[in-house]
């Protein structure tokens, strides 16, 4: 084999090996060019039955995962804390803003159960934001096995691809994601700290504080 042919073969193999480098895993590779909707969800609905007395410093009836998330400042995403979930002044004594109220018969997300009341929703019109979401969720290095064994979703994401309708739940309090309508493409579903940081920056743009 001539030297030129050998070089050509090597270049071709390298191209095949790196041509898709950095491309989000399916179906997140379609998110940038798809119509997408982001949902702000009520992560927890206290049961109607009376709750036992909480331990000192705890919020009555609140799951420990959400309790810890809130006490940690909700990772800077106070706008995702469901209305009426916390006592007034719980977060630094600040005067609470008039909260959104989810009606008992409010629409729910996702379509399959268990699902969550929708507090608000917004189309993801910015292509750059859709691309950012695709990169975050489509990269397996953003996830590990560190997660709580729960799903109290504060955020949802829906979009349509050639594979069908895709729905995704995101729980910051449980530090994990859950795919609905498609197979999760990665070995793990727990969000790494830097993943939470990057996703929080996107959420701030989708649901600005006070919105």
Residue frames relative to the residue before (quaternion, step in Angstrom):
aa qw qx qy qz dx dy dz
X 1.0000 0.0000 0.0000 0.0000 0.00 0.00 0.00
X 0.4543 -0.7011 0.4757 0.2752 3.56 -0.84 0.95
X 0.6426 -0.5317 0.3880 0.3922 3.54 -1.26 0.50
X 0.6473 0.5285 -0.3240 0.4435 3.58 0.95 -0.87
X 0.6630 0.5028 -0.3087 0.4608 3.58 0.99 -0.84
X 0.6241 0.5389 -0.3344 0.4564 3.57 1.06 -0.80
X 0.6513 0.5112 -0.3095 0.4677 3.56 0.94 -0.94
X 0.6503 0.5244 -0.3175 0.4487 3.56 0.97 -0.86
X 0.6437 0.5200 -0.3211 0.4606 3.57 1.01 -0.81
X 0.6514 0.5176 -0.3133 0.4579 3.58 0.96 -0.90
X 0.6517 0.5107 -0.3121 0.4659 3.57 0.93 -0.91
X 0.6534 0.5231 -0.3147 0.4477 3.56 0.98 -0.85
X 0.6593 0.5052 -0.3062 0.4651 3.56 0.98 -0.84
X 0.6356 0.5208 -0.3246 0.4683 3.56 1.03 -0.79
X 0.6395 0.5262 -0.3264 0.4557 3.57 0.99 -0.79
X 0.6558 0.5003 -0.3128 0.4710 3.56 1.00 -0.84
X 0.6967 0.4948 -0.2755 0.4404 3.54 1.00 -0.81
X 0.7878 0.3127 -0.1563 0.5071 3.58 1.08 -0.62
X 0.4266 0.7419 -0.4504 0.2546 3.58 1.22 -0.10
X 0.7671 0.3286 -0.1784 0.5213 3.56 1.09 -0.72
X 0.3315 0.7659 -0.4950 0.2417 3.57 1.27 0.21
X 0.8107 0.2521 -0.1997 0.4892 3.54 -0.92 0.94
X 0.5368 0.6147 -0.4165 0.4006 3.59 1.22 -0.10
X 0.4832 -0.6708 0.4673 0.3133 3.62 -0.84 0.91
X 0.5433 -0.6080 0.4696 0.3387 3.55 -1.15 0.63
X 0.5510 -0.5994 0.4675 0.3443 3.56 -1.15 0.65
X 0.6066 -0.1834 -0.7711 -0.0625 1.57 -2.06 1.45
X 0.4099 0.7376 -0.4605 0.2756 3.60 1.25 0.18
X 0.5438 0.6200 -0.3998 0.4000 3.58 1.24 -0.26
X 0.6793 0.4706 -0.2883 0.4837 3.60 1.25 -0.33
X 0.4689 0.7280 -0.4224 0.2679 3.57 1.24 -0.30
X 0.6215 0.5758 -0.3447 0.4042 3.58 0.98 -0.82
X 0.7836 0.3205 -0.1531 0.5097 3.59 0.96 -0.84
X 0.5841 0.5921 -0.3637 0.4196 3.60 1.25 0.18
X 0.4909 -0.5771 0.5415 0.3644 3.52 -1.34 0.22
X 0.0109 -0.8235 0.5645 -0.0558 3.55 -0.62 1.14
X 0.1459 -0.7677 0.6195 0.0742 3.54 -1.21 0.64
X 0.2069 -0.7612 0.6045 0.1109 3.55 -0.99 0.92
X 0.1798 -0.7927 0.5791 0.0632 3.56 -1.01 0.87
X 0.2396 -0.7004 0.6495 0.1736 3.50 -1.18 0.71
X 0.1318 -0.8473 0.5145 -0.0003 3.55 -0.54 1.20
X 0.4478 -0.6352 0.5517 0.3027 3.53 -1.27 0.51
X 0.3008 -0.8322 0.4381 0.1584 3.54 -0.17 1.29
X 0.8124 0.1041 -0.0336 0.5727 3.58 1.12 -0.50
X 0.1274 -0.7729 0.6193 0.0536 3.54 -1.01 0.89
X 0.3384 -0.7561 0.5174 0.2146 3.60 -0.33 1.19
X 0.4819 -0.6657 0.4764 0.3124 3.60 -0.90 0.82
X 0.6098 -0.5878 0.3943 0.3565 3.53 -1.18 0.59
X 0.5917 0.5871 -0.3691 0.4110 3.58 1.11 -0.61
X 0.6058 -0.5710 0.4110 0.3715 3.56 -1.15 0.62
X 0.3655 -0.7398 0.5310 0.1929 3.53 -1.04 0.86
X 0.5264 -0.6127 0.4688 0.3573 3.62 -1.09 0.56
X 0.6291 -0.5409 0.3978 0.3916 3.54 -1.23 0.48
X 0.3939 -0.7376 0.5019 0.2210 3.55 -0.82 1.03
X 0.5680 -0.5672 0.4676 0.3702 3.54 -1.24 0.42
X 0.6564 -0.5110 0.3575 0.4245 3.60 -1.14 0.46
X 0.8040 0.2497 -0.2106 0.4969 3.55 -0.89 0.98
X 0.6382 0.5133 -0.3285 0.4704 3.57 1.28 -0.13
X 0.4338 -0.6631 0.5431 0.2777 3.54 -1.27 0.44
X 0.4869 -0.6990 0.4270 0.3033 3.62 -0.59 1.09
X 0.8551 0.1911 -0.1450 0.4597 3.54 -1.00 0.91
X 0.5843 0.6019 -0.3719 0.3975 3.59 1.23 -0.08
X 0.4952 -0.6550 0.4736 0.3185 3.62 -0.85 0.90
X 0.5915 -0.6174 0.3767 0.3564 3.62 -0.97 0.75
X 0.6118 0.5581 -0.3640 0.4264 3.61 1.05 -0.64
X 0.6748 0.4608 -0.2891 0.4988 3.58 0.97 -0.87
X 0.5898 0.5776 -0.3547 0.4391 3.58 1.07 -0.78
X 0.6960 0.4665 -0.2737 0.4722 3.59 0.82 -0.98
X 0.6304 0.5416 -0.3279 0.4492 3.58 1.02 -0.82
X 0.6742 0.4884 -0.2903 0.4717 3.57 0.92 -0.94
X 0.6828 0.4920 -0.2972 0.4510 3.59 0.86 -0.92
X 0.6521 0.4816 -0.3080 0.4980 3.58 1.24 -0.41
X 0.6090 -0.5787 0.3455 0.4182 3.58 1.28 0.22
X 0.4567 -0.7092 0.4297 0.3223 3.57 1.29 0.33
X 0.5564 -0.6461 0.3749 0.3640 3.57 1.15 0.70
X 0.6754 -0.5097 0.2872 0.4490 3.56 1.12 0.71
X 0.6317 0.5271 -0.3276 0.4645 3.58 1.26 0.19
X 0.0267 0.8452 -0.5322 0.0413 3.57 0.78 1.03
X 0.6071 0.5760 -0.3625 0.4102 3.59 1.13 -0.57
X 0.6490 0.5057 -0.3243 0.4669 3.59 1.24 -0.23
X 0.5021 0.6232 -0.4450 0.4018 3.59 1.25 -0.07
X 0.4698 -0.7031 0.4449 0.2949 3.62 -0.63 1.05
X 0.5512 -0.6257 0.4355 0.3391 3.60 -1.03 0.74
X 0.8205 0.2496 -0.1957 0.4755 3.52 -1.10 0.79
X 0.5074 0.6685 -0.4200 0.3454 3.60 1.23 -0.02
X 0.7750 0.3099 -0.1477 0.5305 3.56 1.07 -0.76
X 0.5422 -0.5860 0.4779 0.3665 3.58 -1.15 0.52
X 0.6139 -0.5542 0.3944 0.4004 3.63 -1.08 0.60
X 0.8258 0.2288 -0.1810 0.4827 3.55 -1.01 0.86
X 0.3582 0.7589 -0.4849 0.2462 3.59 1.23 0.16
X 0.7484 0.3609 -0.2007 0.5190 3.57 0.99 -0.83
X 0.8479 -0.2194 0.0999 0.4722 3.55 -0.12 1.30
X 0.5935 -0.6105 0.3626 0.3789 3.57 1.16 0.42
X 0.4098 0.7190 -0.4755 0.2983 3.58 1.24 0.16
X 0.5202 -0.6202 0.4851 0.3307 3.54 -1.13 0.66
X 0.3826 -0.7492 0.4823 0.2442 3.59 -0.55 1.07
X 0.4453 -0.6668 0.5283 0.2792 3.53 -1.11 0.73
X 0.6307 -0.5105 0.4011 0.4252 3.56 -1.22 0.37
X 0.2829 -0.8159 0.4777 0.1619 3.58 -0.40 1.15
X 0.5169 -0.5544 0.5354 0.3724 3.49 -1.36 0.30
X 0.1804 -0.7830 0.5855 0.1070 3.55 -1.04 0.73
X 0.2726 -0.7517 0.5792 0.1587 3.54 -0.77 1.04
X 0.3718 -0.7303 0.5312 0.2152 3.56 -0.73 1.06
X 0.6424 -0.5429 0.3653 0.3990 3.60 -1.13 0.54
X 0.7508 0.3463 -0.2007 0.5254 3.58 1.09 -0.69
X 0.2673 0.7889 -0.5127 0.2081 3.60 1.20 0.47
X 0.5909 -0.5550 0.4353 0.3915 3.60 -1.14 0.55
X 0.2461 -0.7838 0.5592 0.1114 3.53 -1.14 0.66
X 0.1436 -0.7601 0.6290 0.0767 3.54 -1.28 0.53
X 0.5734 -0.2442 -0.7817 0.0243 1.51 -1.93 1.65
X 0.7411 -0.4057 0.2793 0.4563 3.57 -1.28 -0.16
X 0.7054 0.4120 -0.2567 0.5165 3.60 1.11 -0.64
X 0.4315 -0.6977 0.5125 0.2536 3.56 -1.15 0.62
X 0.5332 -0.1597 -0.8295 -0.0459 1.49 -2.24 1.14
X 0.0953 -0.8028 0.5880 0.0248 3.54 -1.08 0.76
X 0.4126 -0.7308 0.5154 0.1735 3.54 -1.33 0.20
X 0.5589 -0.6002 0.4537 0.3485 3.55 -1.14 0.64
X 0.3714 -0.7177 0.5493 0.2125 3.54 -1.03 0.87
X 0.2549 -0.7647 0.5776 0.1290 3.57 -0.75 1.08
X 0.7580 -0.1707 0.1247 0.6171 3.57 1.05 -0.79
X 0.1012 -0.7841 0.6081 0.0716 3.53 -1.26 0.32
X 0.0731 -0.7984 0.5975 0.0154 3.55 -1.17 0.57
X 0.4342 -0.6633 0.5277 0.3050 3.59 -0.99 0.73
X 0.3573 -0.7126 0.5586 0.2292 3.57 -0.99 0.81
X 0.1059 -0.8546 0.5081 0.0172 3.55 0.22 1.35
X 0.6487 0.5380 -0.3129 0.4380 3.57 1.09 -0.74
X 0.4084 -0.7335 0.4911 0.2325 3.58 -0.57 1.16
X 0.6240 0.5468 -0.3428 0.4406 3.57 1.05 -0.73
X 0.6470 0.5050 -0.3223 0.4718 3.59 1.03 -0.76
X 0.6346 0.5142 -0.3329 0.4713 3.58 1.00 -0.76
X 0.6398 0.5169 -0.3207 0.4697 3.56 1.03 -0.80
X 0.6363 0.5281 -0.3262 0.4581 3.58 0.99 -0.84
X 0.6541 0.5079 -0.3100 0.4671 3.57 0.95 -0.88
X 0.6380 0.5330 -0.3195 0.4547 3.56 1.01 -0.83
X 0.6711 0.4941 -0.2944 0.4678 3.57 0.98 -0.86
X 0.6516 0.5221 -0.3225 0.4459 3.58 0.97 -0.82
X 0.7687 0.3708 -0.1994 0.4815 3.56 0.71 -1.09
X 0.6982 0.5032 -0.2715 0.4308 3.59 1.13 -0.55
X 0.6418 0.4994 -0.3185 0.4871 3.59 1.29 0.03
X 0.3718 -0.7675 0.4744 0.2184 3.59 -0.47 1.15
X 0.5883 0.5843 -0.3749 0.4148 3.61 1.18 -0.39
X 0.5980 0.5720 -0.3579 0.4326 3.60 1.27 -0.17
X 0.7427 0.3833 -0.1971 0.5125 3.59 1.27 -0.16
X 0.0264 -0.7729 0.6336 0.0207 3.52 -1.23 0.62
X 0.6643 -0.5326 0.3600 0.3814 3.57 -1.29 -0.13
X 0.4974 0.6485 -0.4314 0.3820 3.59 1.27 0.14
X 0.3567 0.7120 -0.5257 0.2993 3.56 -0.31 1.26
X 0.4803 -0.6300 0.5169 0.3245 3.53 -1.29 0.33
X 0.4687 -0.6715 0.4991 0.2833 3.55 -1.17 0.58
X 0.5525 0.5584 -0.4170 0.4572 3.54 0.58 1.21
X 0.1333 -0.7658 0.6156 0.1294 3.55 -1.32 0.08
X 0.1293 0.7350 -0.6458 0.1612 3.53 -0.27 1.38
X 0.1388 -0.8592 0.4897 0.0527 3.55 0.15 1.31
X 0.2151 -0.7637 0.5987 0.1099 3.55 -0.96 0.99
X 0.7922 0.1972 -0.0744 0.5728 3.58 1.19 -0.47
X 0.0808 -0.7727 0.6270 0.0572 3.53 -1.19 0.65
X 0.1177 -0.7739 0.6192 0.0619 3.55 -1.22 0.50
X 0.0152 -0.7961 0.6044 -0.0260 3.56 -0.92 0.96
X 0.1596 0.7604 -0.6209 0.1038 3.55 -1.05 0.80
X 0.3643 -0.7276 0.5451 0.2019 3.55 -1.26 0.44
X 0.0409 -0.7802 0.6242 -0.0002 3.54 -0.96 0.92
X 0.7159 -0.4105 0.3171 0.4673 3.57 -1.27 -0.09
X 0.6399 0.5263 -0.3174 0.4612 3.57 1.23 -0.41
X 0.6771 -0.4637 0.2963 0.4886 3.59 1.27 -0.16
X 0.7082 -0.4152 0.3429 0.4566 3.53 -1.30 -0.42
X 0.1377 -0.7985 0.5851 0.0336 3.54 -0.86 1.04
X 0.0191 -0.7864 0.6172 -0.0174 3.56 -0.92 0.95
X 0.0742 -0.8066 0.5862 -0.0164 3.54 -0.95 0.97
X 0.2031 -0.7549 0.6138 0.1102 3.54 -1.00 0.90
X 0.1080 -0.7784 0.6168 0.0440 3.56 -1.05 0.84
X 0.0576 -0.7890 0.6116 0.0066 3.55 -0.75 1.07
X 0.2594 -0.7662 0.5714 0.1386 3.56 -0.50 1.21
X 0.6546 0.5259 -0.3198 0.4389 3.59 1.03 -0.76
X 0.7316 0.3543 -0.2193 0.5396 3.61 1.12 -0.63
X 0.3636 -0.7791 0.4480 0.2453 3.56 1.35 -0.03
X 0.6575 0.4797 -0.3208 0.4845 3.57 0.93 0.88
X 0.2998 -0.7171 0.5964 0.2006 3.53 -1.35 0.25
X 0.1262 -0.7802 0.6082 0.0740 3.55 -1.28 0.38
X 0.2962 -0.7690 0.5467 0.1485 3.56 -0.74 1.10
X 0.0627 -0.7599 0.6460 0.0366 3.53 -1.15 0.76
X 0.8119 0.2490 -0.1917 0.4921 3.57 -0.86 0.93
X 0.7795 0.1353 -0.1153 0.6007 3.58 1.27 0.01
X 0.5369 -0.6195 0.4662 0.3326 3.54 -1.24 0.44
X 0.4455 -0.6770 0.5167 0.2762 3.58 -0.81 1.01
X 0.3657 -0.8076 0.4234 0.1865 3.61 -0.56 1.14
X 0.7029 0.4640 -0.2627 0.4708 3.61 1.22 -0.20
X 0.6180 -0.5684 0.3888 0.3793 3.62 -1.17 0.42
X 0.7993 0.2408 -0.0980 0.5418 3.60 1.08 -0.75
X 0.2774 -0.7689 0.5565 0.1492 3.56 -1.25 0.49
X 0.5274 0.6340 -0.4165 0.3826 3.60 1.25 0.02
X 0.3747 -0.7443 0.5103 0.2127 3.58 -0.87 0.95
X 0.3998 -0.6983 0.5450 0.2355 3.57 -0.90 0.96
X 0.6704 -0.5078 0.3421 0.4191 3.63 -1.15 0.45
X 0.6853 0.4688 -0.3011 0.4689 3.60 0.89 -0.82
X 0.5862 0.5561 -0.3641 0.4631 3.57 1.17 -0.54
X 0.6400 0.5149 -0.3123 0.4772 3.55 0.98 -0.88
X 0.6414 0.5321 -0.3203 0.4505 3.57 0.97 -0.86
X 0.6886 0.4736 -0.2861 0.4686 3.59 0.84 -0.97
X 0.6716 0.4905 -0.3034 0.4651 3.57 0.95 -0.84
X 0.6101 0.5569 -0.3466 0.4444 3.59 1.07 -0.72
X 0.6335 0.5315 -0.3303 0.4551 3.58 1.03 -0.76
X 0.6461 0.4955 -0.3181 0.4856 3.59 1.06 -0.71
X 0.6422 0.5347 -0.3222 0.4449 3.58 0.96 -0.88
X 0.6163 0.5531 -0.3477 0.4398 3.60 1.01 -0.76
X 0.6803 0.4660 -0.2852 0.4886 3.59 1.11 -0.63
X 0.6613 0.4986 -0.3066 0.4690 3.58 1.07 -0.68
X 0.7915 0.0922 -0.0120 0.6040 3.56 0.98 -0.92
X 0.1697 -0.8176 0.5420 0.0951 3.62 0.25 1.22
X 0.6030 -0.5584 0.4143 0.3912 3.61 -1.06 0.64
X 0.7891 0.2770 -0.2297 0.4979 3.55 -0.89 0.98
X 0.5448 0.6291 -0.4040 0.3797 3.58 1.24 -0.13
